[in-house]
């Protein structure tokens, strides 16, 4: 089985390529230097020359705050780039897997979001990722949209790494009024492996159960037996350029068993980085 991965040098892309190679896929790793998804002709040329059975589209503009001022580039990468990949995927009848986000929702709900809930993004990043979803649905018949959230992994800057770098501060304040599902890259990757055997459509592939950023930080330090002066605070104390949804919990269908509880997954991740 041939798989082409865009954004292969990113935090998710690196882990995803290694995993699917290990389970027997022939993986073509592409990134900006080998496949600029914003260039329609280059995108078409690279994909047609390889003719993959599956395309996993990880490439994205992911700087949430910077996107508020860099709307044109965010839209170019997340919307136009996705359109270019989707059009060629359809041409060769390849399955397309699009990595999306909890930020397609506005956070106004107080129960977990379902794949069928109507998106309503509150920031540019979420808006452009939703536009990407629509391009995939417009051009591809064989597609999986995998929405995930609060992603962390060994090969990229992430919340766990940030918390550990700040553990010696006299007081470490962390936001306690935003709720979501912290997801290790490997949980998402194994979830993708599972949905590839399911009907085409939209899936929420995030860790089971939910927490706040403060509770996430507390659990990190607890599992590592670190004594840190951790203090909960409100979003208002740390204003950001982009608005974040206060509630972006997405439901993980228990019957599908796509991912594990976030605390269990975090424990395995912490063991890995401690080796």
C-alpha positions in Angstrom: 0.0 0.0 0.0 1.4 3.3 -1.1 0.9 6.4 1.1 1.9 10.0 0.5 2.3 12.3 3.5 2.3 16.1 3.2 3.9 18.0 6.1 6.1 15.0 6.8 8.7 17.0 8.7 6.2 18.3 11.3 5.4 17.0 14.7 2.6 14.7 13.6 4.1 14.0 10.1 7.4 12.5 11.5 5.7 10.1 13.9 3.0 9.2 11.3 5.5 8.3 8.6 7.6 6.1 11.0 4.5 4.3 12.2 3.0 3.5 8.8 6.4 2.4 7.5 6.8 0.0 10.4 3.4 -1.6 9.7 4.3 -2.2 6.0 3.3 0.9 4.0 5.4 2.3 1.3 5.5 6.0 2.4 6.6 9.0 0.4 7.5 11.8 2.7 6.9 15.3 1.4 7.3 18.7 2.9 7.5 22.3 1.7 10.9 21.7 0.0 9.6 18.7 -2.1 5.8 19.5 -2.4 4.5 23.0 -2.0 0.8 22.3 -1.7 0.1 26.0 -2.6 1.5 25.4 -6.1 -1.2 23.5 -8.0 1.0 22.2 -10.8 3.8 21.0 -8.5 1.2 19.3 -6.2 -0.3 17.6 -9.2 3.0 16.5 -10.6 4.4 15.0 -7.4 1.2 13.1 -6.6 0.7 11.8 -10.1 4.3 10.6 -10.4 3.9 8.5 -7.2 0.2 7.5 -7.5 -0.4 6.8 -3.8 -3.3 4.7 -2.6 -3.7 7.1 0.4 -2.8 10.7 0.9 -2.5 11.9 4.5 -2.6 15.7 4.4 -0.7 17.0 7.5 0.7 20.2 6.0 -1.0 23.2 7.5 -0.5 26.7 8.8 -0.9 26.1 12.6 0.2 29.3 14.3 -3.2 30.2 15.7 -2.3 33.7 16.9 -0.1 34.7 14.0 -2.9 33.7 11.6 -5.0 36.6 12.8 -2.6 39.0 11.1 -1.5 36.6 8.4 -4.9 35.7 7.0 -3.8 35.5 3.3 -1.0 33.0 4.0 -3.1 30.9 6.4 -5.9 30.7 3.8 -3.4 30.0 1.0 -1.9 27.0 2.9 -5.0 25.6 4.7 -7.7 26.2 2.1 -6.0 26.5 -1.3 -3.3 24.0 -0.5 -5.9 21.5 0.7 -8.0 22.1 -2.5 -4.9 21.3 -4.7 -4.3 18.1 -2.9 -8.0 17.1 -2.9 -8.4 17.7 -6.6 -5.4 15.5 -7.5 -6.5 12.8 -5.0 -9.8 12.6 -6.8 -8.1 12.4 -10.2 -6.1 9.3 -9.2 -9.0 7.8 -7.0 -6.8 8.0 -3.9 -8.2 8.0 -0.4 -7.6 11.4 1.3 -7.1 11.8 5.0 -7.3 15.4 6.1 -6.1 16.4 9.6 -8.5 19.0 11.1 -9.1 20.6 14.4 -11.4 21.2 17.3 -11.1 24.9 16.5 -13.8 24.5 13.8 -16.2 24.8 16.7 -17.0 28.0 18.7 -17.0 26.5 22.2 -20.6 27.6 23.0 -21.8 24.0 23.6 -21.5 22.5 27.0 -21.6 18.8 25.9 -19.0 17.1 23.7 -19.2 18.0 20.0 -20.3 15.3 17.6 -19.0 15.0 14.0 -22.5 16.0 12.9 -22.5 19.3 14.9 -22.4 22.5 12.8 -19.0 24.1 12.9 -18.7 27.8 13.7 -15.0 28.8 14.1 -14.1 31.9 16.1 -10.6 32.5 14.8 -8.8 32.6 11.4 -7.0 29.3 11.9 -10.3 27.5 12.6 -12.0 29.2 9.7 -9.3 28.2 7.2 -9.2 24.6 8.5 -12.9 24.4 8.1 -12.6 25.7 4.5 -10.1 22.9 4.0 -12.7 20.4 5.2 -15.2 21.8 2.7 -12.7 21.5 -0.2 -12.0 17.8 0.7 -15.8 17.1 0.8 -16.3 19.0 -2.5 -13.7 17.2 -4.5 -13.2 13.7 -2.9 -15.6 10.8 -2.6 -13.1 8.7 -0.7 -12.1 10.8 2.3 -11.6 10.8 6.0 -11.6 14.1 8.0 -9.9 13.5 11.3 -10.5 16.3 13.8 -8.1 16.2 16.7 -7.3 18.6 19.6 -4.5 19.8 21.9 -1.9 17.8 20.1 1.5 17.0 21.6 4.4 14.8 20.5 8.0 14.1 20.9 9.2 15.8 17.6 7.8 19.2 18.0 7.1 22.1 20.4 4.1 21.3 22.5 2.4 22.0 25.9 4.1 19.2 27.8 7.5 20.4 26.7 6.6 24.0 27.6 5.3 23.0 31.1 8.5 21.0 31.8 10.6 24.0 30.8 8.8 26.2 33.2 8.7 23.8 36.2 11.2 25.8 38.2 9.3 29.1 38.2 8.4 30.5 41.6 4.7 30.6 40.4 3.4 28.9 37.3 0.0 30.1 36.2 -2.0 28.0 33.8 -5.4 28.7 32.3 -8.2 26.7 33.9 -11.3 27.9 32.0 -10.6 26.3 28.6 -11.6 22.6 28.3 -10.5 20.1 25.7 -9.0 16.7 25.0 -5.1 16.5 25.1 -4.0 14.1 22.4 -0.6 12.4 21.9 0.4 12.2 18.2 0.6 8.4 18.5 -3.0 8.2 19.7 -4.1 10.2 16.6 -2.0 8.0 14.3 -3.4 4.8 15.6 -6.8 6.3 15.4 -6.2 7.1 11.8 -5.1 3.5 11.2 -8.5 2.4 12.6 -10.7 4.8 10.7 -9.1 3.7 7.4 -11.1 0.5 7.9 -14.4 2.4 8.6 -16.8 4.2 6.2 -15.7 7.4 4.7 -16.6 10.6 6.5 -15.8 12.9 9.5 -14.3 11.5 12.7 -13.3 13.0 16.0 -9.9 11.4 16.7 -8.9 12.9 20.0 -8.1 11.4 23.4 -11.0 10.0 25.5 -12.3 12.2 28.3 -11.4 15.9 28.8 -9.6 18.3 31.0 -8.5 22.0 31.3 -5.0 23.3 30.6 -4.4 23.6 34.3 -5.5 20.1 35.1 -3.4 18.8 32.2 -0.3 20.6 33.6 -1.2 19.2 37.1 -1.3 15.7 35.8 2.0 16.1 34.0 3.8 17.1 37.2 1.9 14.5 39.2 3.0 11.6 37.0 6.6 12.8 37.1 6.5 13.3 40.9 7.5 17.0 40.5 6.7 19.6 43.0 5.7 22.7 41.2 3.9 25.8 42.4 1.1 25.5 39.9 -1.7 28.1 40.1 -5.0 28.1 38.1 -6.0 31.3 36.3 -8.5 32.6 33.8 -8.1 33.2 30.1 -8.4 36.9 30.8 -5.1 36.9 32.6 -3.3 35.7 29.5 -5.0 37.5 26.5 -4.1 36.1 23.1 -4.4 37.6 19.6 -6.8 34.8 18.6 -9.9 33.9 20.5 -10.0 30.3 21.8 -13.1 28.3 22.3 -13.7 27.8 26.0 -15.1 24.4 25.4 -13.7 22.3 22.6 -14.4 18.8 23.9 -15.1 16.4 21.0 -16.7 13.0 21.5 -14.7 9.9 21.0 -17.2 7.1 20.1 -16.5 4.4 22.7 -17.7 1.7 20.4 -15.2 2.7 17.8 -12.4 2.6 20.4 -10.3 5.0 18.4 -8.2 6.3 21.3 -7.4 5.8 25.0 -8.0 8.0 28.1 -5.8 11.1 27.9 -4.1 10.3 31.3 -3.1 6.8 30.2 -1.7 8.1 26.9 0.1 10.9 28.7 1.7 8.4 31.0 3.1 6.4 28.1 4.4 9.6 26.5 6.1 10.7 29.6 7.8 7.3 30.0 9.0 7.6 26.4 10.6 11.1 26.8 12.1 10.1 30.1 14.1 7.2 28.6 
